[in-house]
Amino acid sequence: AGLAPKVSMYGVCEEKHTSIYSIMTNLHILNEQGCKIINLSIGSDELSFAATEGNTNAKNAIRRMSKLLAYSISKFKHPSLLVASSGNANAYKYIQVDDAFYGYKKLVKKDGKKGFYDDRGEWNRYNTKIYGDQLKGDCDAYWNIFNYIDDSRLSSKIMVVGSVSLHKKHYKVSDYSVGGTRVNVLAPGDHVYSVLPSSNSDYGYLSGTSQA
C-alpha cells in the first residue's frame, strides 16, 4: 500500500530452521504462479560469518547449497527477478568454538545471560576464559547461499540489497548490514512501518536488510 498498490502478491512461508529443499520447492511454487519478483529474506548469519572467517566446512556447505539453488533457478518456466537481502549478520558478536562444525557460534541472550546454542541445540553460557574474546561480525555478502551463485546467466537475476541508516542528514551503511562487492543496491532499512510477523493484525516498526 502506497508503494505498488496494484500489485498482486503470493506468499509462501519458510520455517525458522528450514532446509535447502524447502527453499527450492517454494521457489518453484512462486515461479509456477508466475511471480515476476520473488523476495528472499533468508539469512544464515553464523554460516556466513564462519565462511568469511575462512572455515572450510562453512564454505563447502554454501557451495553445495548454491549449486542446488542454481540448478533449481535454471529450471524456472517464467523469468523472475530474485531480490535477496544481504543479511544482518554484522549486528551480532561471535566466538570461536573448537567442537562446532562451522567453528564459530553466534552469541545471543537468554534470561539476561549471554551464550550460544551448540550443534546439538543445547544452551551454553558464554565464559571469556573458555571461549576467548567476542568477534565482531564483518561478513562478506558473497558468502550467502544465493549470492554465491556465480553463473552470470543466473546471478544477473539476483539483486542483493543492503541497508543504509540516516545519521544526522546523511545516509551511511547500517551497522548490521552485510556489505561487499556482491551487494547491488542500498536502501533505507531502519524503522520501517509494516505488518509484524508475530501477529495476524498488528503493525509496527522493524529494521534490517529485509526491510531495505
N, C-alpha and C positions, 0 to 999 in steps of 0.2 A: 504494500500500500504506500503510495507516494513515490515509489521508485519505478515500478513496472506494473501498473495497475491492470493491464490486460493480459498478463502472462498466466498461462495455466501451469500449475505445479503438481508434481507427483513425488511422493515421499516413500523412502524405504528406511528401515532402522537397522543400525549396527549395534550389537551389544557392547558393553564396556570391554570385555575380553573376547574379541571377535577373532575369526580365522581368515586367512587369505582366501579360502574357498568361498566363505560367506560374502566377502567383498566382491569377488569375481561374479558370483551369482547375482548379487544386487545390481552390479554394473550392467549386466546383460538384461535384467528386468527393465531397468531405466531406458536402455537403448532400444529394447523391443517396443517400449511405449512411445518411442520417437522423440525422447527428450533431447533437445538441441544443446543444452548446457547442463552439466552434472557437477554439483557442488560436492567437494570431498573435504569434509572437516574431520580428517582421521589423523591422529597423532601417534607417534611412537617415541616419546621423549627419551626413555632410558636406552633404547636401541640406537637411536640417532646419536646420542651423546657417546655411547661406547664405540660406535663406528668412527665418529670424528676423532676419538682418542686413539684410534688405531687397533681396536680389538678385532682379531681375525674372525672370531665366531659371529660377531655382530655384522661385520662386513659381508661375510658369506651368506648370512640369513637375509640381508637386504638384497643381495644379488639374486638369490633364489626366488624370493617373493616378487621382485621386479620382473624377472624373466617370465613368471607365470602371468603377471598382470599385463605385460607387453603382448603375450600371446592372446590373452583374453580381449584386449582392446583392438588387436589386429583383426579380430573376427566380427567386429561391430557391423551390423547391417546398415546403420544410418550414421552419417557424420555427426560427431558430438564433440563439443569443447569441454574438457575436464578442467575445473578450477580447483586447485589444491591449496590449502593453507600451508604456509611454510613451517608452522609449528611454534609452540610456546615453550620449548624445552629450555630456553635461556632464562626462564623465570625461576628455575629450580637450582638447588645445590645437589651435588652427587658425591659419593665416596667410593673408594676402591674396595671391593670385597673379593678376596682371593678365591673363594669357592663358588662365586657366582659365574654362571655360564658365559655371560657377556662381560664379566669383570668389574662392572660398576652397578651401583644401585642409587635410585633417586631418593632423596631424603624427604619425608613427609611427617606431618604432625598427627599424633593420635593421643587423645586425652591430655593435650597440652605438652606432650613429650615428643621429642624429635627422634625419628628412627626410620627403618626401612622394612619392606617385605622381601624375604629371601625367595629363592627359586621355588620353594615349596609353599609359598604363600603365607609363611609364618612371620609374625611381627618380631623385630629385633630392635632394641633400644640402641640409639647411637652413643658410642663411647669413643671419644677422641683418642684415648690411649691405645685402643684396639684397632680402630679403622683409620686413624690419621685425620688429616685436615679435610675440610669440606672443599670440594672443587666447584668453581663457578661454571655454569653452563655457557659454553661458547661453541655452539653447534654450527655445522655447515648444512644448509638445506639440501645439498647434493645427496647426503646420506638419509634419504627418505624413500620409502618403497615406491612411490610414484615418481619422484624427482630423479631417481637414479636411472630411469629408462632413458637410454642414450640413442636409440634408433630415431633419427631425425624425422622420419615419417610419422612416428608416434609422439615423440617429445614435443613436436610443434603443435600437438592437440592438447597439451597440458600446460595451463597457465598457473604459475606458482605465485601466491600472494603473501607478502609480509605486511606488518603493521607499522604505522607511524603514530606518534603521540604529539600533542600540541604542548610545547614548552614556551610559556610567555606568548610570543607572537610567531613562533617558528615551529615547524614540524621537524622531528628527528625520529630515527628508527626506534621503536619501542624497546624497552629493556628486555622484555620477554621474547621478542620476535627473533626467530632464527633467520640468519641472513646468508649471504654468499652469492656467487655468480648465478646460481640456478634460480634465484628469485627474479621474476619478470616484472612484477608490479608491487608498489607500496600504496596502501590506502589507510585512512583513519580507522583504527580498531579499538579505541578507548571509549568506554562509557556509551555504548551503542544501545539504543532502546529497541527491544524486540520481545518476542514471546520467550518465556522461560521454559527450559526443557523439563523441569521437575513438576510442572503443573499443566493442567488442561485449560486453564483460563487466565493465569496471571501474566502480566507484562513486567519487564524490569530492565535494568541496565547491566550489560555484560561487556567484558573486554577480552581481546585475544585476536589471533590471526584468523580465526573462523569468522569473527565479526567483521574484520577487514575485508 
